[in-house]
Amino acid sequence: MRFARGAMVLLMVAPLVSGCHVFRNASAKACHGPQPYQKATTVAPLKIPSGLDAPDTTNALRLPALNEPPPPPRKGRDPCLDEPPPFKVTQPATKTPQA
């Protein structure tokens, strides 16, 4: 009876201890489909009615036109862009001393 109770507690605690790793694989492919921000469009500049002053736009953020091709589509196993790439430092080749 004691073993059954311990096993039941272990089964209940295991998902809590594993964190969100179980759910991560399901949501990892969510970035490969169309995203809502990709449907965003540019709006026309603000039109000021006659008789009113225009707002100060000296500190306005100006976005340059994007003249680059889009990045290649991501494949099913590729990580999302919000995940850092794997970090591996390549060791420099050791030179043999010349005599």
PEBELGI-V33257 format. One record per residue. N is the residue number from 0. SS is DSSP state (a for helix, b for strand, c for the rest). Layout:
BEGIN
n;ss
N;SS
N;SS
END
This chain:
BEGIN
n;ss
0;c
1;a
2;a
3;a
4;a
5;a
6;a
7;a
8;a
9;a
10;a
11;a
12;a
13;a
14;a
15;a
16;a
17;a
18;c
19;c
20;a
21;a
22;a
23;a
24;a
25;a
26;a
27;a
28;a
29;a
30;a
31;c
32;c
33;c
34;c
35;a
36;a
37;a
38;a
39;c
40;c
41;c
42;c
43;c
44;c
45;c
46;c
47;c
48;c
49;c
50;c
51;c
52;c
53;c
54;c
55;c
56;c
57;c
58;c
59;c
60;c
61;c
62;c
63;c
64;c
65;c
66;c
67;c
68;c
69;c
70;c
71;c
72;c
73;c
74;c
75;c
76;c
77;c
78;c
79;c
80;c
81;c
82;c
83;c
84;c
85;c
86;c
87;c
88;c
89;c
90;c
91;c
92;c
93;c
94;c
95;c
96;c
97;c
98;c
END
